[in-house]
Protein backbone atom coordinates (compact mmCIF):
# COMPACT_ATOMS: atom_id res chain seq x y z
CA UNK A 1 0.00 0.00 0.00
CA UNK A 2 1.06 3.57 -0.57
CA UNK A 3 2.10 5.75 2.33
CA UNK A 4 -0.56 8.03 3.78
CA UNK A 5 -0.36 11.51 2.32
CA UNK A 6 1.83 10.49 -0.63
CA UNK A 7 -1.02 11.04 -3.10
CA UNK A 8 -0.21 7.82 -4.95
CA UNK A 9 -2.51 4.89 -4.42
CA UNK A 10 -1.73 1.25 -5.00
CA UNK A 11 -3.98 1.30 -8.06
CA UNK A 12 -2.12 4.33 -9.44
CA UNK A 13 1.18 2.50 -9.02
CA UNK A 14 -0.18 -0.66 -10.63
CA UNK A 15 -1.46 1.29 -13.63
CA UNK A 16 1.96 2.92 -14.06
CA UNK A 17 3.73 -0.46 -13.88
CA UNK A 18 1.29 -1.86 -16.45
CA UNK A 19 2.06 1.11 -18.71
CA UNK A 20 5.82 0.59 -18.43
CA UNK A 21 5.42 -3.11 -19.24
CA UNK A 22 3.35 -2.22 -22.31
CA UNK A 23 5.91 0.31 -23.47
CA UNK A 24 8.68 -2.23 -23.07
CA UNK A 25 6.78 -4.86 -25.03
CA UNK A 26 5.95 -2.54 -27.94
CA UNK A 27 9.46 -1.11 -28.11
CA UNK A 28 10.98 -4.57 -27.72
CA UNK A 29 8.88 -5.95 -30.56
CA UNK A 30 9.92 -3.04 -32.79
CA UNK A 31 13.59 -3.40 -31.85
CA UNK A 32 13.65 -7.17 -32.39
CA UNK A 33 11.91 -6.86 -35.75
CA UNK A 34 14.05 -3.94 -36.90
CA UNK A 35 17.24 -5.82 -36.07
CA UNK A 36 16.07 -9.00 -37.81
CA UNK A 37 15.87 -11.05 -34.63
CA UNK A 38 12.11 -11.52 -34.88
CA UNK A 39 9.83 -11.87 -37.88
CA UNK A 40 6.98 -9.41 -38.18
CA UNK A 41 4.81 -12.36 -39.17
CA UNK A 42 5.60 -14.39 -36.05
CA UNK A 43 3.14 -15.12 -33.27
CA UNK A 44 5.65 -13.80 -30.73
CA UNK A 45 5.82 -10.41 -32.47
CA UNK A 46 2.05 -10.16 -32.72
CA UNK A 47 1.60 -11.25 -29.09
CA UNK A 48 4.08 -8.62 -27.92
CA UNK A 49 2.14 -5.96 -29.83
CA UNK A 50 -1.24 -7.18 -28.60
CA UNK A 51 -0.26 -7.32 -24.93
CA UNK A 52 1.81 -4.14 -25.19
CA UNK A 53 -1.01 -2.21 -26.83
CA UNK A 54 -3.62 -3.55 -24.42
CA UNK A 55 -1.60 -2.68 -21.33
CA UNK A 56 -0.75 0.76 -22.66
CA UNK A 57 -4.45 1.28 -23.39
CA UNK A 58 -5.21 0.62 -19.73
CA UNK A 59 -2.62 3.19 -18.71
CA UNK A 60 -3.70 5.95 -21.09
CA UNK A 61 -7.39 5.40 -20.37
CA UNK A 62 -6.62 5.74 -16.67
CA UNK A 63 -4.97 9.08 -17.44
CA UNK A 64 -7.86 10.06 -19.74
CA UNK A 65 -5.54 10.45 -22.72
CA UNK A 66 -8.22 9.44 -25.20
CA UNK A 67 -6.33 10.06 -28.47
CA UNK A 68 -3.52 7.81 -27.23
CA UNK A 69 -6.12 5.29 -26.04
CA UNK A 70 -7.52 5.05 -29.57
CA UNK A 71 -4.02 4.39 -30.89
CA UNK A 72 -3.28 1.70 -28.30
CA UNK A 73 -6.65 -0.02 -28.66
CA UNK A 74 -6.11 -0.09 -32.42
CA UNK A 75 -2.56 -1.39 -31.91
CA UNK A 76 -3.83 -4.19 -29.68
CA UNK A 77 -6.69 -5.01 -32.07
CA UNK A 78 -4.32 -5.33 -35.02
CA UNK A 79 -2.11 -7.66 -32.98
CA UNK A 80 -5.10 -9.73 -31.91
CA UNK A 81 -6.46 -10.03 -35.46
CA UNK A 82 -3.01 -11.10 -36.67
CA UNK A 83 -2.73 -13.69 -33.88
CA UNK A 84 -6.14 -15.13 -34.74
CA UNK A 85 -5.14 -15.28 -38.41
CA UNK A 86 -1.90 -17.07 -37.56
CA UNK A 87 -3.77 -19.56 -35.34
CA UNK A 88 -6.32 -20.26 -38.08
CA UNK A 89 -3.61 -20.75 -40.70
CA UNK A 90 -1.74 -23.11 -38.40
CA UNK A 91 -4.91 -25.07 -37.63
CA UNK A 92 -5.77 -25.33 -41.33
CA UNK A 93 -2.28 -26.54 -42.26
CA UNK A 94 -2.32 -29.15 -39.46
CA UNK A 95 -5.69 -30.48 -40.63
CA UNK A 96 -4.44 -30.73 -44.23
CA UNK A 97 -1.61 -33.10 -43.28
CA UNK A 98 -2.22 -36.77 -44.02
N, CA, C and O atoms as a Tinker XYZ file with bonds, in Angstrom:
   392  protein
     1  N      0.837000   -1.186000    0.000000    73     2
     2  CA     0.000000    0.000000    0.000000    64     1     3
     3  C      0.881000    1.248000    0.000000    63     2     4     5
     4  O      2.012000    1.234000    0.486000    81     3
     5  N      0.344000    2.301000   -0.545000    73     3     6
     6  CA     1.057000    3.569000   -0.573000    64     5     7
     7  C      1.034000    4.215000    0.808000    63     6     8     9
     8  O      0.134000    3.974000    1.613000    81     7
     9  N      2.034000    5.029000    1.056000    73     7    10
    10  CA     2.098000    5.753000    2.326000    64     9    11
    11  C      1.003000    6.797000    2.397000    63    10    12    13
    12  O      0.641000    7.398000    1.386000    81    11
    13  N      0.483000    7.011000    3.578000    73    11    14
    14  CA    -0.557000    8.027000    3.781000    64    13    15
    15  C      0.007000    9.396000    3.420000    63    14    16    17
    16  O      1.123000    9.744000    3.806000    81    15
    17  N     -0.779000   10.162000    2.676000    73    15    18
    18  CA    -0.362000   11.507000    2.320000    64    17    19
    19  C      0.535000   11.589000    1.098000    63    18    20    21
    20  O      0.881000   12.690000    0.670000    81    19
    21  N      0.925000   10.454000    0.521000    73    19    22
    22  CA     1.826000   10.492000   -0.630000    64    21    23
    23  C      1.097000   10.871000   -1.908000    63    22    24    25
    24  O      1.727000   11.310000   -2.870000    81    23
    25  N     -0.233000   10.707000   -1.934000    73    23    26
    26  CA    -1.017000   11.042000   -3.104000    64    25    27
    27  C     -1.025000    9.964000   -4.170000    63    26    28    29
    28  O     -1.730000   10.094000   -5.171000    81    27
    29  N     -0.263000    8.914000   -3.978000    73    27    30
    30  CA    -0.206000    7.823000   -4.945000    64    29    31
    31  C     -0.822000    6.584000   -4.311000    63    30    32    33
    32  O     -0.359000    6.100000   -3.278000    81    31
    33  N     -1.858000    6.088000   -4.940000    73    31    34
    34  CA    -2.513000    4.888000   -4.423000    64    33    35
    35  C     -1.863000    3.643000   -5.026000    63    34    36    37
    36  O     -1.064000    3.722000   -5.959000    81    35
    37  N     -2.223000    2.521000   -4.475000    73    35    38
    38  CA    -1.733000    1.250000   -4.996000    64    37    39
    39  C     -2.207000    1.042000   -6.426000    63    38    40    41
    40  O     -1.462000    0.533000   -7.263000    81    39
    41  N     -3.441000    1.433000   -6.705000    73    39    42
    42  CA    -3.976000    1.299000   -8.062000    64    41    43
    43  C     -3.205000    2.195000   -9.024000    63    42    44    45
    44  O     -2.879000    1.776000  -10.135000    81    43
    45  N     -2.911000    3.425000   -8.605000    73    43    46
    46  CA    -2.115000    4.331000   -9.444000    64    45    47
    47  C     -0.772000    3.689000   -9.798000    63    46    48    49
    48  O     -0.349000    3.710000  -10.954000    81    47
    49  N     -0.123000    3.131000   -8.809000    73    47    50
    50  CA     1.177000    2.501000   -9.019000    64    49    51
    51  C      1.059000    1.309000   -9.960000    63    50    52    53
    52  O      1.890000    1.133000  -10.850000    81    51
    53  N      0.037000    0.499000   -9.767000    73    51    54
    54  CA    -0.178000   -0.665000  -10.626000    64    53    55
    55  C     -0.411000   -0.240000  -12.079000    63    54    56    57
    56  O      0.123000   -0.858000  -12.999000    81    55
    57  N     -1.195000    0.797000  -12.283000    73    55    58
    58  CA    -1.457000    1.292000  -13.635000    64    57    59
    59  C     -0.168000    1.801000  -14.281000    63    58    60    61
    60  O      0.042000    1.603000  -15.477000    81    59
    61  N      0.681000    2.445000  -13.515000    73    59    62
    62  CA     1.957000    2.916000  -14.056000    64    61    63
    63  C      2.863000    1.743000  -14.427000    63    62    64    65
    64  O      3.506000    1.766000  -15.477000    81    63
    65  N      2.917000    0.731000  -13.583000    73    63    66
    66  CA     3.729000   -0.456000  -13.883000    64    65    67
    67  C      3.218000   -1.136000  -15.143000    63    66    68    69
    68  O      4.004000   -1.541000  -15.999000    81    67
    69  N      1.898000   -1.262000  -15.254000    73    67    70
    70  CA     1.293000   -1.860000  -16.448000    64    69    71
    71  C      1.687000   -1.058000  -17.690000    63    70    72    73
    72  O      2.001000   -1.639000  -18.729000    81    71
    73  N      1.673000    0.258000  -17.587000    73    71    74
    74  CA     2.061000    1.113000  -18.712000    64    73    75
    75  C      3.511000    0.913000  -19.118000    63    74    76    77
    76  O      3.821000    0.847000  -20.307000    81    75
    77  N      4.402000    0.815000  -18.136000    73    75    78
    78  CA     5.820000    0.589000  -18.434000    64    77    79
    79  C      6.032000   -0.773000  -19.089000    63    78    80    81
    80  O      6.841000   -0.904000  -20.007000    81    79
    81  N      5.317000   -1.774000  -18.624000    73    79    82
    82  CA     5.421000   -3.106000  -19.242000    64    81    83
    83  C      4.961000   -3.038000  -20.699000    63    82    84    85
    84  O      5.615000   -3.588000  -21.585000    81    83
    85  N      3.848000   -2.370000  -20.943000    73    83    86
    86  CA     3.345000   -2.225000  -22.308000    64    85    87
    87  C      4.327000   -1.500000  -23.205000    63    86    88    89
    88  O      4.554000   -1.909000  -24.343000    81    87
    89  N      4.910000   -0.425000  -22.696000    73    87    90
    90  CA     5.906000    0.312000  -23.474000    64    89    91
    91  C      7.093000   -0.572000  -23.817000    63    90    92    93
    92  O      7.584000   -0.561000  -24.945000    81    91
    93  N      7.547000   -1.331000  -22.839000    73    91    94
    94  CA     8.680000   -2.231000  -23.070000    64    93    95
    95  C      8.370000   -3.288000  -24.110000    63    94    96    97
    96  O      9.213000   -3.606000  -24.949000    81    95
    97  N      7.161000   -3.833000  -24.059000    73    95    98
    98  CA     6.778000   -4.855000  -25.033000    64    97    99
    99  C      6.700000   -4.288000  -26.452000    63    98   100   101
   100  O      7.212000   -4.894000  -27.393000    81    99
   101  N      6.068000   -3.141000  -26.601000    73    99   102
   102  CA     5.950000   -2.537000  -27.941000    64   101   103
   103  C      7.320000   -2.130000  -28.491000    63   102   104   105
   104  O      7.634000   -2.393000  -29.652000    81   103
   105  N      8.121000   -1.494000  -27.657000    73   103   106
   106  CA     9.461000   -1.107000  -28.111000    64   105   107
   107  C     10.332000   -2.328000  -28.374000    63   106   108   109
   108  O     11.105000   -2.352000  -29.332000    81   107
   109  N     10.205000   -3.339000  -27.523000    73   107   110
   110  CA    10.978000   -4.566000  -27.717000    64   109   111
   111  C     10.620000   -5.264000  -29.012000    63   110   112   113
   112  O     11.499000   -5.740000  -29.731000    81   111
   113  N      9.328000   -5.327000  -29.312000    73   111   114
   114  CA     8.885000   -5.948000  -30.563000    64   113   115
   115  C      9.450000   -5.192000  -31.756000    63   114   116   117
   116  O      9.927000   -5.802000  -32.713000    81   115
   117  N      9.398000   -3.876000  -31.704000    73   115   118
   118  CA     9.921000   -3.044000  -32.790000    64   117   119
   119  C     11.435000   -3.229000  -32.934000    63   118   120   121
   120  O     11.940000   -3.378000  -34.047000    81   119
   121  N     12.144000   -3.220000  -31.826000    73   119   122
   122  CA    13.592000   -3.404000  -31.846000    64   121   123
   123  C     13.970000   -4.767000  -32.425000    63   122   124   125
   124  O     14.831000   -4.857000  -33.299000    81   123
   125  N     13.330000   -5.817000  -31.938000    73   123   126
   126  CA    13.655000   -7.167000  -32.393000    64   125   127
   127  C     13.339000   -7.365000  -33.874000    63   126   128   129
   128  O     14.065000   -8.067000  -34.578000    81   127
   129  N     12.267000   -6.754000  -34.342000    73   127   130
   130  CA    11.908000   -6.857000  -35.751000    64   129   131
   131  C     12.858000   -6.020000  -36.602000    63   130   132   133
   132  O     13.291000   -6.459000  -37.668000    81   131
   133  N     13.175000   -4.838000  -36.142000    73   131   134
   134  CA    14.053000   -3.943000  -36.895000    64   133   135
   135  C     15.468000   -4.475000  -37.016000    63   134   136   137
   136  O     16.167000   -4.176000  -37.985000    81   135
   137  N     15.892000   -5.259000  -36.042000    73   135   138
   138  CA    17.244000   -5.824000  -36.074000    64   137   139
   139  C     17.275000   -7.225000  -36.675000    63   138   140   141
   140  O     18.324000   -7.868000  -36.702000    81   139
   141  N     16.130000   -7.698000  -37.155000    73   139   142
   142  CA    16.074000   -8.996000  -37.813000    64   141   143
   143  C     16.075000  -10.186000  -36.869000    63   142   144   145
   144  O     16.266000  -11.319000  -37.309000    81   143
   145  N     15.869000   -9.953000  -35.600000    73   143   146
   146  CA    15.865000  -11.050000  -34.626000    64   145   147
   147  C     14.496000  -11.689000  -34.453000    63   146   148   149
   148  O     14.363000  -12.740000  -33.825000    81   147
   149  N     13.473000  -11.038000  -35.021000    73   147   150
   150  CA    12.108000  -11.524000  -34.879000    64   149   151
   151  C     11.353000  -11.162000  -36.149000    63   150   152   153
   152  O     11.446000  -10.036000  -36.637000    81   151
   153  N     10.615000  -12.113000  -36.673000    73   151   154
   154  CA     9.825000  -11.870000  -37.877000    64   153   155
   155  C      8.552000  -11.108000  -37.531000    63   154   156   157
   156  O      7.898000  -11.394000  -36.528000    81   155
   157  N      8.213000  -10.147000  -38.362000    73   155   158
   158  CA     6.979000   -9.407000  -38.181000    64   157   159
   159  C      5.745000  -10.266000  -38.390000    63   158   160   161
   160  O      4.636000   -9.857000  -38.048000    81   159
   161  N      5.929000  -11.447000  -38.947000    73   159   162
   162  CA     4.812000  -12.364000  -39.168000    64   161   163
   163  C      4.735000  -13.453000  -38.101000    63   162   164   165
   164  O      3.919000  -14.369000  -38.202000    81   163
   165  N      5.579000  -13.355000  -37.086000    73   163   166
   166  CA     5.602000  -14.389000  -36.051000    64   165   167
   167  C      4.537000  -14.138000  -34.988000    63   166   168   169
   168  O      4.118000  -13.006000  -34.748000    81   167
   169  N      4.118000  -15.227000  -34.367000    73   167   170
   170  CA     3.142000  -15.121000  -33.272000    64   169   171
   171  C      3.740000  -14.349000  -32.097000    63   170   172   173
   172  O      3.025000  -13.609000  -31.422000    81   171
   173  N      5.010000  -14.506000  -31.849000    73   171   174
   174  CA     5.648000  -13.802000  -30.731000    64   173   175
   175  C      5.583000  -12.282000  -30.948000    63   174   176   177
   176  O      5.260000  -11.531000  -30.027000    81   175
   177  N      5.890000  -11.844000  -32.162000    73   175   178
   178  CA     5.823000  -10.413000  -32.473000    64   177   179
   179  C      4.402000   -9.883000  -32.288000    63   178   180   181
   180  O      4.197000   -8.840000  -31.668000    81   179
   181  N      3.435000  -10.602000  -32.823000    73   179   182
   182  CA     2.048000  -10.161000  -32.722000    64   181   183
   183  C      1.562000  -10.179000  -31.275000    63   182   184   185
   184  O      0.809000   -9.296000  -30.864000    81   183
   185  N      1.984000  -11.175000  -30.504000    73   183   186
   186  CA     1.596000  -11.249000  -29.092000    64   185   187
   187  C      2.194000  -10.087000  -28.302000    63   186   188   189
   188  O      1.534000   -9.508000  -27.440000    81   187
   189  N      3.447000   -9.752000  -28.604000    73   187   190
   190  CA     4.075000   -8.619000  -27.916000    64   189   191
   191  C      3.319000   -7.333000  -28.216000    63   190   192   193
   192  O      3.119000   -6.509000  -27.322000    81   191
   193  N      2.897000   -7.153000  -29.459000    73   191   194
   194  CA     2.144000   -5.959000  -29.826000    64   193   195
   195  C      0.750000   -5.959000  -29.220000    63   194   196   197
   196  O      0.276000   -4.917000  -28.767000    81   195
   197  N      0.091000   -7.097000  -29.203000    73   195   198
   198  CA    -1.239000   -7.185000  -28.603000    64   197   199
   199  C     -1.195000   -6.860000  -27.111000    63   198   200   201
   200  O     -1.936000   -5.998000  -26.638000    81   199
   201  N     -0.339000   -7.539000  -26.385000    73   199   202
   202  CA    -0.259000   -7.319000  -24.932000    64   201   203
   203  C      0.267000   -5.912000  -24.636000    63   202   204   205
   204  O     -0.235000   -5.233000  -23.741000    81   203
   205  N      1.277000   -5.481000  -25.391000    73   203   206
   206  CA     1.813000   -4.135000  -25.192000    64   205   207
   207  C      0.763000   -3.066000  -25.432000    63   206   208   209
   208  O      0.616000   -2.146000  -24.628000    81   207
   209  N      0.032000   -3.180000  -26.533000    73   207   210
   210  CA    -1.013000   -2.206000  -26.833000    64   209   211
   211  C     -2.134000   -2.227000  -25.815000    63   210   212   213
   212  O     -2.636000   -1.178000  -25.413000    81   211
   213  N     -2.529000   -3.424000  -25.395000    73   211   214
   214  CA    -3.624000   -3.546000  -24.424000    64   213   215
   215  C     -3.228000   -2.949000  -23.070000    63   214   216   217
   216  O     -4.025000   -2.254000  -22.440000    81   215
   217  N     -2.011000   -3.218000  -22.629000    73   215   218
   218  CA    -1.597000   -2.684000  -21.328000    64   217   219
   219  C     -1.382000   -1.175000  -21.394000    63   218   220   221
   220  O     -1.685000   -0.464000  -20.435000    81   219
   221  N     -0.864000   -0.685000  -22.508000    73   219   222
   222  CA    -0.746000    0.760000  -22.663000    64   221   223
   223  C     -2.123000    1.417000  -22.731000    63   222   224   225
   224  O     -2.307000    2.527000  -22.233000    81   223
   225  N     -3.081000    0.743000  -23.340000    73   223   226
   226  CA    -4.446000    1.282000  -23.394000    64   225   227
   227  C     -5.010000    1.454000  -21.989000    63   226   228   229
   228  O     -5.672000    2.452000  -21.703000    81   227
   229  N     -4.756000    0.499000  -21.123000    73   227   230
   230  CA    -5.206000    0.615000  -19.734000    64   229   231
   231  C     -4.604000    1.863000  -19.096000    63   230   232   233
   232  O     -5.301000    2.628000  -18.430000    81   231
   233  N     -3.312000    2.058000  -19.304000    73   231   234
   234  CA    -2.620000    3.188000  -18.712000    64   233   235
   235  C     -3.151000    4.517000  -19.238000    63   234   236   237
   236  O     -3.440000    5.418000  -18.449000    81   235
   237  N     -3.283000    4.654000  -20.545000    73   235   238
   238  CA    -3.697000    5.947000  -21.092000    64   237   239
   239  C     -5.178000    6.229000  -20.817000    63   238   240   241
   240  O     -5.569000    7.385000  -20.659000    81   239
   241  N     -5.995000    5.186000  -20.760000    73   239   242
   242  CA    -7.395000    5.404000  -20.373000    64   241   243
   243  C     -7.483000    5.890000  -18.931000    63   242   244   245
   244  O     -8.291000    6.763000  -18.612000    81   243
   245  N     -6.651000    5.322000  -18.066000    73   243   246
   246  CA    -6.620000    5.741000  -16.666000    64   245   247
   247  C     -6.291000    7.233000  -16.562000    63   246   248   249
   248  O     -6.832000    7.950000  -15.719000    81   247
   249  N     -5.393000    7.676000  -17.439000    73   247   250
   250  CA    -4.972000    9.079000  -17.435000    64   249   251
   251  C     -5.853000    9.962000  -18.322000    63   250   252   253
   252  O     -5.583000   11.150000  -18.497000    81   251
   253  N     -6.903000    9.367000  -18.874000    73   251   254
   254  CA    -7.863000   10.065000  -19.737000    64   253   255
   255  C     -7.195000   10.698000  -20.956000    63   254   256   257
   256  O     -7.573000   11.785000  -21.393000    81   255
   257  N     -6.209000   10.008000  -21.489000    73   255   258
   258  CA    -5.539000   10.448000  -22.724000    64   257   259
   259  C     -6.209000    9.707000  -23.875000    63   258   260   261
   260  O     -5.669000    8.732000  -24.396000    81   259
   261  N     -7.374000   10.173000  -24.260000    73   259   262
   262  CA    -8.220000    9.440000  -25.195000    64   261   263
   263  C     -7.636000    9.296000  -26.606000    63   262   264   265
   264  O     -7.823000    8.241000  -27.212000    81   263
   265  N     -6.943000   10.289000  -27.160000    73   263   266
   266  CA    -6.330000   10.057000  -28.471000    64   265   267
   267  C     -5.291000    8.918000  -28.428000    63   266   268   269
   268  O     -5.227000    8.092000  -29.339000    81   267
   269  N     -4.494000    8.890000  -27.374000    73   267   270
   270  CA    -3.515000    7.809000  -27.226000    64   269   271
   271  C     -4.226000    6.478000  -26.973000    63   270   272   273
   272  O     -3.745000    5.428000  -27.400000    81   271
   273  N     -5.350000    6.515000  -26.291000    73   271   274
   274  CA    -6.117000    5.288000  -26.044000    64   273   275
   275  C     -6.604000    4.691000  -27.356000    63   274   276   277
   276  O     -6.547000    3.476000  -27.545000    81   275
   277  N     -7.083000    5.535000  -28.262000    73   275   278
   278  CA    -7.520000    5.050000  -29.566000    64   277   279
   279  C     -6.364000    4.368000  -30.297000    63   278   280   281
   280  O     -6.538000    3.300000  -30.884000    81   279
   281  N     -5.201000    4.982000  -30.257000    73   279   282
   282  CA    -4.020000    4.393000  -30.887000    64   281   283
   283  C     -3.706000    3.031000  -30.278000    63   282   284   285
   284  O     -3.498000    2.061000  -31.007000    81   283
   285  N     -3.671000    2.950000  -28.970000    73   283   286
   286  CA    -3.279000    1.699000  -28.302000    64   285   287
   287  C     -4.330000    0.607000  -28.462000    63   286   288   289
   288  O     -3.983000   -0.566000  -28.606000    81   287
   289  N     -5.603000    0.974000  -28.439000    73   287   290
   290  CA    -6.650000   -0.022000  -28.658000    64   289   291
   291  C     -6.552000   -0.554000  -30.089000    63   290   292   293
   292  O     -6.686000   -1.755000  -30.321000    81   291
   293  N     -6.317000    0.347000  -31.043000    73   291   294
   294  CA    -6.108000   -0.091000  -32.425000    64   293   295
   295  C     -4.888000   -0.976000  -32.565000    63   294   296   297
   296  O     -4.922000   -1.974000  -33.284000    81   295
   297  N     -3.807000   -0.617000  -31.883000    73   295   298
   298  CA    -2.560000   -1.392000  -31.907000    64   297   299
   299  C     -2.822000   -2.807000  -31.393000    63   298   300   301
   300  O     -2.405000   -3.791000  -32.002000    81   299
   301  N     -3.514000   -2.886000  -30.272000    73   299   302
   302  CA    -3.830000   -4.189000  -29.682000    64   301   303
   303  C     -4.762000   -4.988000  -30.592000    63   302   304   305
   304  O     -4.589000   -6.197000  -30.750000    81   303
   305  N     -5.741000   -4.321000  -31.186000    73   303   306
   306  CA    -6.694000   -5.011000  -32.066000    64   305   307
   307  C     -5.992000   -5.585000  -33.291000    63   306   308   309
   308  O     -6.283000   -6.708000  -33.703000    81   307
   309  N     -5.070000   -4.824000  -33.875000    73   307   310
   310  CA    -4.318000   -5.325000  -35.023000    64   309   311
   311  C     -3.513000   -6.559000  -34.615000    63   310   312   313
   312  O     -3.486000   -7.549000  -35.346000    81   311
   313  N     -2.865000   -6.505000  -33.466000    73   311   314
   314  CA    -2.108000   -7.658000  -32.983000    64   313   315
   315  C     -3.002000   -8.864000  -32.746000    63   314   316   317
   316  O     -2.630000   -9.991000  -33.071000    81   315
   317  N     -4.180000   -8.629000  -32.179000    73   315   318
   318  CA    -5.102000   -9.733000  -31.911000    64   317   319
   319  C     -5.613000  -10.354000  -33.209000    63   318   320   321
   320  O     -5.664000  -11.577000  -33.338000    81   319
   321  N     -5.988000   -9.514000  -34.164000    73   319   322
   322  CA    -6.455000  -10.031000  -35.460000    64   321   323
   323  C     -5.350000  -10.847000  -36.137000    63   322   324   325
   324  O     -5.615000  -11.906000  -36.705000    81   323
   325  N     -4.133000  -10.357000  -36.073000    73   323   326
   326  CA    -3.010000  -11.096000  -36.670000    64   325   327
   327  C     -2.785000  -12.430000  -35.958000    63   326   328   329
   328  O     -2.516000  -13.439000  -36.610000    81   327
   329  N     -2.891000  -12.443000  -34.633000    73   327   330
   330  CA    -2.728000  -13.689000  -33.875000    64   329   331
   331  C     -3.809000  -14.703000  -34.241000    63   330   332   333
   332  O     -3.523000  -15.888000  -34.408000    81   331
   333  N     -5.043000  -14.236000  -34.363000    73   331   334
   334  CA    -6.140000  -15.131000  -34.745000    64   333   335
   335  C     -5.893000  -15.676000  -36.141000    63   334   336   337
   336  O     -6.103000  -16.864000  -36.386000    81   335
   337  N     -5.451000  -14.827000  -37.057000    73   335   338
   338  CA    -5.139000  -15.277000  -38.411000    64   337   339
   339  C     -4.029000  -16.315000  -38.431000    63   338   340   341
   340  O     -4.112000  -17.302000  -39.162000    81   339
   341  N     -3.003000  -16.100000  -37.640000    73   339   342
   342  CA    -1.902000  -17.072000  -37.556000    64   341   343
   343  C     -2.390000  -18.397000  -36.984000    63   342   344   345
   344  O     -2.002000  -19.462000  -37.465000    81   343
   345  N     -3.240000  -18.337000  -35.959000    73   343   346
   346  CA    -3.765000  -19.559000  -35.343000    64   345   347
   347  C     -4.635000  -20.324000  -36.331000    63   346   348   349
   348  O     -4.558000  -21.550000  -36.406000    81   347
   349  N     -5.462000  -19.611000  -37.087000    73   347   350
   350  CA    -6.318000  -20.261000  -38.077000    64   349   351
   351  C     -5.489000  -20.912000  -39.173000    63   350   352   353
   352  O     -5.767000  -22.040000  -39.581000    81   351
   353  N     -4.475000  -20.206000  -39.649000    73   351   354
   354  CA    -3.611000  -20.754000  -40.704000    64   353   355
   355  C     -2.887000  -21.999000  -40.205000    63   354   356   357
   356  O     -2.747000  -22.979000  -40.936000    81   355
   357  N     -2.436000  -21.955000  -38.975000    73   355   358
   358  CA    -1.744000  -23.110000  -38.398000    64   357   359
   359  C     -2.695000  -24.295000  -38.262000    63   358   360   361
   360  O     -2.336000  -25.431000  -38.574000    81   359
   361  N     -3.912000  -24.018000  -37.795000    73   359   362
   362  CA    -4.913000  -25.068000  -37.629000    64   361   363
   363  C     -5.272000  -25.689000  -38.983000    63   362   364   365
   364  O     -5.400000  -26.908000  -39.096000    81   363
   365  N     -5.433000  -24.853000  -39.998000    73   363   366
   366  CA    -5.775000  -25.330000  -41.333000    64   365   367
   367  C     -4.656000  -26.197000  -41.903000    63   366   368   369
   368  O     -4.918000  -27.241000  -42.500000    81   367
   369  N     -3.402000  -25.762000  -41.716000    73   367   370
   370  CA    -2.281000  -26.543000  -42.264000    64   369   371
   371  C     -2.115000  -27.868000  -41.512000    63   370   372   373
   372  O     -1.712000  -28.863000  -42.114000    81   371
   373  N     -2.415000  -27.898000  -40.228000    73   371   374
   374  CA    -2.323000  -29.149000  -39.462000    64   373   375
   375  C     -3.418000  -30.131000  -39.884000    63   374   376   377
   376  O     -3.193000  -31.340000  -39.916000    81   375
   377  N     -4.592000  -29.611000  -40.202000    73   375   378
   378  CA    -5.694000  -30.477000  -40.630000    64   377   379
   379  C     -5.457000  -31.030000  -42.024000    63   378   380   381
   380  O     -5.957000  -32.105000  -42.355000    81   379
   381  N     -4.698000  -30.312000  -42.848000    73   379   382
   382  CA    -4.441000  -30.727000  -44.234000    64   381   383
   383  C     -3.397000  -31.835000  -44.318000    63   382   384   385
   384  O     -3.288000  -32.502000  -45.346000    81   383
   385  N     -2.642000  -32.036000  -43.267000    73   383   386
   386  CA    -1.614000  -33.102000  -43.279000    64   385   387
   387  C     -2.245000  -34.472000  -43.241000    63   386   388   389
   388  O     -3.221000  -34.704000  -42.528000    81   387
   389  N     -1.674000  -35.389000  -44.023000    73   387   390
   390  CA    -2.220000  -36.774000  -44.016000    64   389   391
   391  C     -1.884000  -37.535000  -42.757000    63   390   392
   392  O     -2.272000  -38.694000  -42.615000    81   391
